[in-house]
Amino acid sequence: MKRINFKNIKLAIAAIVTVGVTSSCDVTDLSPANLIPDSEAFATAARVESVVLGVYESAQQGFYLGSAGQAGRGYPFGAANTQQGDMRGEDMYNDQLFYEITYVANHTPFSANNNGMWISIYRMVNRANIVLENLETALQDGVITQEQRDVLRGEMLFLRALGHHELLVHFAIPYMDNPGALGVPYRKVAINDVPLVVENESVGRTTVAEDYAQLLADLNEAEGLLPLDRNFSRARRGAVIGLKSRIMLHMGNWQGVLDEYNKLTGTYSLTDSPVTPFRTVNSTENIFSFVHTPESNAGVNGALPSMYGNPARGGRGLVKVSPLIWRSDFWHPEDLRRSELTDRNAGGIYSFKYPDVVTRTDPNPILRFAEVVLNAAEAHARLGNSAQAIELLNSVRDRALPASVPSFTAGDFAGSEALLTAIFNERRIEFLAEGRRWADIHRLSGEGLMDGIPVKATSRSITSLDFYTTDREIPTDHALPYTDTRFIWPIPQEEILNNSTAPIQQNPGY
């Protein structure tokens, strides 16, 4: 069978719709046996549902080093967004060579981790766009009802926005630094046939402000289409609102953050224990996660329980909790998140948020209500509403502490800067091993509240539990100023070189 080899990354994401869309490759077959035309893929309601589930699958297991599926290491949202977000920060620690490039910021336009994120997200986005276009025909043909069309369209708009925002926090300048800086190509048109490839190459890098405007346009539409029922494994209105809260935070739209928080109170709530969201996946706190099963997960080379799990329990332990945060003065020694959500052996301390090292079924939490609450706490602090900010901060913190530890009061903070620091520190503790640290470093550096990536424990130097439990000196390295070229990832060189009709601009310094 004749194959057309597409070297261009945008072409590589343009695989024609398959039933379920569960695989992708570097080539597009014009008439392969396992592909069917869109007209047939969307010919029945069951097939439409299968294709939609395939978009979720492409988010959970995407592209990495020319492979997909089980070898894909969870790109982009099966596990990789968490691992890359943690390894770009200082609170989780690189213990083996696996994540060295990301941890020490030695990425280039050719390195696999950043290229894999770019490619896998745009593949997912393209699949979502294919569904979005074909839903209208399915509706007109009576294959699906208006209600079904609305829900499925809302889901695809959410996934499209989630993907583009992940790209923005890795490949573009923060919104609060320069909204007019180059963003990323916001892809809204499906590529499901060869002639469409050249046509869509002309979609270049819009500005950060334009990208954020489109994010909100997608999410505002999705919010009006989706029901407000709790379904942690499928995007519903709560997931859309939670993502809008996150985006408003990156934009510095503090009132917008509060507006989104207010929409979710009553439908979602914090659990009594910080452990519950990681042991009861459908808890009132879990807004949206990408699910895994024994048959479909990121594999031993990518799944969170494998990468983060204690080797004494069967994990690989490639990523540890950093002794820097473990020994910090802001993490109370009696905190449940230390005793119940971490694990240890002689070599160090590991996350215990993802305990299933055997079948690797732990979901990857994308949005929890705790994030929305702390977003709102920060927004209140920014607006001068200290009492409300402290109340929300305590609601997350107090559930992890014994009654003997007093709540924060206004007297604990000398001013708004001290209150913000406490909120930022609480985010570091609460979202440890969830990949959220990089996003905070990104936005706060752009605002001038951080000076880039803080100093880290030197890669592969923490060899025993002594570094956590004594005053033994922690070797440090790898700080990266915000002004350093490497603060944001480079656009993959192949993307630039092979877009002959309209090459996009590389980030400065690469």
N, C-alpha and C positions, 0 to 999 in steps of 0.2 A: 504494500500500500504506500502510495506517495505521501510524504510528509513535507510540510513547510516549516523550516526552522526559523523561529523568530528570536533574534538575539535581543531585540529591544525589550526592555522590561515592561513597558506599557503593552506591547504585543503579548508578552508572556502571560499577562493577567487576563487575556481576552479569550480564554477557552470557551467554546460554544457550550450552551447549557446542556447539562446531563441530567438524567433522572436522579434527583437527590443531590447533584452537584457535590459529590463527596471526594473528588480527586481533581488534581490539576497537574500540569506538566509544562515543560519548556517548549513544547511544540503544539500546534493546533492541527488536528486532522480535519480535512475538509469533509470526509465521509466515513469516519470510523464506525465499526459495528456497534460500539457501546454508546454512541451519541444519537440523539433524536432531535428533529427540528423543534423550535420553540412552539410551533403550532400543535405538536403532539405532546410536548412536555407539559403544556398548560391546558390539555384537552379535557381533563377531569379534575374534580375537586381534590381527589386523593393525590393526583400527580402534582397539583399546585402545592399542596401541603408538603409533599416530598421535596420539591425544589426549595421551598422556604427553609425546611429543616437542613437542607444542604448548605444554605448560606450560614446558618449557625455552625455547621460542621466545619466550613472553611474558616470561620473565626477561631474555632477551637483547635483545628489542626491544619495549618496552612503550609507555606513554602519555607524551606530552609536548605541552602546549599544544593539546589537542584532537586530536592526531594519533597514529598508531601506525605500526608497521612501519618502513620505511626512513626516514621522517621523525621517528622516535621518539628519535633521538640516544642510543640505547643505554640507555634507562631500563628497569629499574633496574640490572641487572647485566651489560649488554652492554658498558658503558663508563662510565656515569654515576656508579656508586658509586665508581669510581677517581677520576674527575675532581672530583667534589664532595668526596671525602675529602681529595684533595690541595689543593684550593683553600681548604678550611677551615683548613689548616695553613700553615706558614711555609717549607717546604722546596722546594715548587714555586711558580712565580711566574706571575702573570697578566699577559700581554703585550698583550691586546686586550680590547675591551669585553665579549666573549662571557661570561666568568665573573666579571665585575666584582661583581655582587651577592653572590655567595658569598665572593669573596676579601676584600671590605671589610666583610662582615657587614651588608649593607644589606637583608636579607630581611624580608619582611612576611607576614602571613597571605594575601596575594594574589600573591606573587611565584612565578614559574614553576618555578624549580629545586627548591625544597622541596616545592611542591605536586605537581610531577611525580613526585618520589620517593614521596610518600605514596600517590598514586593508583596508580602502576604497581606498587608492591609489593602493595597490597591486591588489585589485579586478578590478579596472579600467584598470590597466596595463595588467592583464590577458585577459580581454575582447579584448583589442587592439591586443594582441598577437594572439588570436584566429582568429580575422579578418585578420591579416597579413598572417597567414598560409593558410587560406582558399581563399584568393584573388587569389593566384596562380592557384588553381584548377579551380576557376570560370573563370579565363582568358583562361586557356587551354580548358575548355569546351565551350567556346564561349558565356558564360553568360554575360560577361562584355568586353568592348573593352580595348585595351592597355592604352588609355588615361584615361579611368575610373579607371582602376587598379592603374595607377600611382598616380592620385589625391588621391584616397582613401588610398593607402599605405602611401603617404606623411602625410596625416592627422593623421593616427594611429602612425606613428613614432614621430610626434610632441607631441601627447598626452602622449606617453610612456616617452619621454624625460622630458616633463613638470612634470609628476608625480615623476620620479626619482630625479629630482632636488629639488623638494619640500621636499622629504624625506631627502636629503643630508643636507639641511639647518636646519633641525630640529633634526636629529639623528646622525650627524657626525661632526667631527672637520672641521673647515674651511680649504679650499684648501690652502690659503696663509700661514697658520700656519704649516701644515704638510701634504703634498700630500700623504705620505706613510701611514697615519693613516687609521684605518678601516672605510670604507664607508658603503654602504648598498648593499644587494643583488640586482644586476641588472638583472632583469628577462626578458629574450628574447624568451622563449619557452612557448607555450600555454599549459595549463593544462585543458583539456576538457574530460578527462576520468580517472577513478579511478587508473589504473596502472601507469599513468603518474605522480601521486602525489609523490610517493616514489622516483621515478627517479629524480624529480626536487627538492626534499628536499636537494640534495647535492649542490645546488647552494648557496654558503655561501657569507659572506661579502667580497667583493673585496676591494681594497684600494680606497681612495678618488680620487687619480690620475687616476686609471683605470676606475672608474665611470665617471669622467669628460671626459675621452677619448671616452667612449661609448656614452655619451650625444652628443658630437660633431659629432661622426660617424653617429648617428641617424639623427641629424639635417642637417648635410651636405648632406646626401642622400635625405632627405625630401626637402631640398632647390632645388635640381635638378629635383624634381618630380612635384612640385606645381606651379601653375601660380601666377603671381604677380598682381592679381586683388584684389581690396579691398572687403572683405567680413568679417565683424566684428564677425559673429557668427559661421564661419567655418574656420578652420586653412588653411591659404594660405601662400605663400612664405614670405609675410611680417611678419606673426606671427613667423615663423621659424627664420627669421633674427633677429627679436626683442628679441626672447628668447636666441639666440646666443650672442647678445650684452650683455644681463644680465649675461650669463654664463662666457663670457670673462671678465666681470667686477669682478666676484668672483674669477677668476683665476689670476687676475692682469695682464692680457694680454692687455695692453693699446692700442697698435696698432690694435689688433684684434677688440677692441671696436669701434675704428674709422672706420675700414674697413666695419663693419656691418652697422654703421650709414650712411656711404656714399651710401650704396646700397638702402636705403629707401628714401633718399631725392628725391623729385619729385613725388613720389607715395603717401607719407604721409606728412602731415604738421601740425604745431600747429594751432589751431583755434584762432580767434582773442580774444576770451574771455575764461578764464579757466572754466567757467560755462558750455559752449557749450557741451563738451564731456559727461556731465551727463544729458543733456536735449535732445540731438540729437545723438542717439546711433550709427548712421552710419556716423558720422562726419569724416573729413579727419584725425583726431587724433586717433580715436579708431581703434586699430589694431586687437585686439581679446578680446572677452568677452564670458562668459558663459551666455546664455540667460535664462530668466524665463518667464512664462506665468501665467495667473490666474489659470490654471489647473495644472501647473507643476512648483513648486517653493519650496524653503526650508522650507516653513511653518512658522507659527507664532513663533515657537520656534527656528528658524534658519535664516530666511531671513534677509538680510541687512537692509531694511527699517523698519522692525519690531524691530530688536535688537538695531539699531542705532537711530531710529526715535524719535523725540520729543513726549513725552506722551501727550502734549497739542494738537497734531495733530493726535493722534491715535496710535503712536508708543509705544513700550514698554520701550525704553530708558534704556536698560541694560548697554549700553556703551556710555560714554560721551567723549567730547573733554577734555583733561586734562587742568586744570588751569595753569600747568607748561609751556606748550607751548603757551597757550593763552596770558600769561603775559610776554613771552620772549621778549627780546629787539630786536631780529632779525625779528620779524613778524610785519611789518608795520601796524599801526592802520587803514590806508585807503585801505588796501588790499581787493580786491573783494572776495577773498577766505574766508575772515572773514564775510563779509556782505551778500554774496549770497550763499555760500556753507556751512553755519552753521545756526543753529536755536536755540532759547533759550526759557526757561520759568523760573519761580522763582527758580527752583532747579538746573539749570546749563545750559551748552551749548552743543548742539548735532550736529552731522553731518547732512547736508541737501543734501548730494550727492545722496541719495536714497530716493526720496520723496513719492513713491507709497506704502503707508502703508496699503491700502485697498486690492488691488489685488496682490501686491508684484511682480511686473513685472520688476523691475529695474535689468538690467544685472549686473553681477559681472565683473568689468573690470580687465582683466588679464595683458594686454599689451597695453599701450598708447604710442604714439610717444613722448610725453613729457619725458617719462622715457628714451627712446633711446637718446634724445637730452641731458639730464642731464648726462647720462652715458658718452656721448662723451665729454661734458664739463669737467667732471672729468678726463677722459683719457688725454685730452689736458693739463690740469693742471699738471697731473703726469709727462707728457713728457716735461714740461717746456714751453708749448705754451700758455702763459698767455693770449694773446690777443684773440686767438680763444676761449679759455675757457670762458673768460668774455663775449664775444659776445653770445655764446650759453646760458650761464647762464641768461643774460639779456633777451634773447628771450622768456624764460619761465616766468621770474619775471615781466618784464615790462608790459605784457598784463594784469596783475592783479592790476596794480597801475595807478593812475591818472598821466596825463602828467606833473603835477607839481612836481612829485617825480623823481629826476634824476636817470638815469641809473648808474650802477656801472662803475667805471673806474679803471685803474691800480692804481691810487693814493689812492683808498680805501683799498688797501691790502698791508700790510707791507712785505709780502713774499708769497711763495707758500703755506705755511701752512694756512695762513689766507684765501687765495682764496679757498682752499679745504674745510675749515670750512664753508664758505659761500655757497658752492655747497651742502655740507651735510645738512645744515640748509634749503636750498631751497627744497631739497628732502623731508625733514620732513613736510614742509608746503604743497607742491604740492601733496604728496601722503598720506596726513592725511586721515585716515579712509579707506584706500585701502590695508592695511595689509603689506605694504612694509617695515615698520620700522624694523621688526625683521631681515629680510635678511641683512639690512645694519649693524645692531648691530653685527650680526654673522660674516660677512666678515671683518669688521673694527676691531673687537676685535681679530680676528685671525691674523690680520696684525700688531697689537700693537697700532693702532690709537684710540682704545677705550679700556676701562678696564672692559668690560662686560656690563651688563644691568645697566643703570643709575638709580639713585634714582627716585621713582615714588610718586605720590600723594597716601597717605594711602588709601587702598581699603575701599570703602563705607563710607568715611569720608567727602566728599564734598557735603554738604547738601543744599547749597544756592548759588545764583548768586554772592553773596558778594565775594566768593573766586576768582572770575574772574575779578571783577570790582573795587576792593579796594586793599589796601595793607595788607589785612588780611592775617595772616600767613597760609601757606598751610602745613598741616601735611604731612610728607613724610616717606617713608619706602620702602622696597622690592628691594633695590639695590642688584645686584648679580655679584660678581667678575667673570671674565672669567675663573679663576682657579677653581671655584666651580663646583662640579660634576653636579649640576642641570642645568648648562649652556646648555648642550645638553640633549635632551629627552632620556629616557631609551628605549631599545628594549622591546616590550611587553613580559612579563614573559611567557605567554602562548605560544608565538612563540618559545621560547627557550626550554621550558619543553616538548612540544609535538613534537618537531623535533627529535625524538629518533634516527633516522639514522644518522643525521649530525647536531647536535645542533649548533646554531651560537653563537658567543661570545657577551656577554652583554657589554654595555658601562661601563667604570670604575666607581666605587663608588656605583653602584646599586646592 
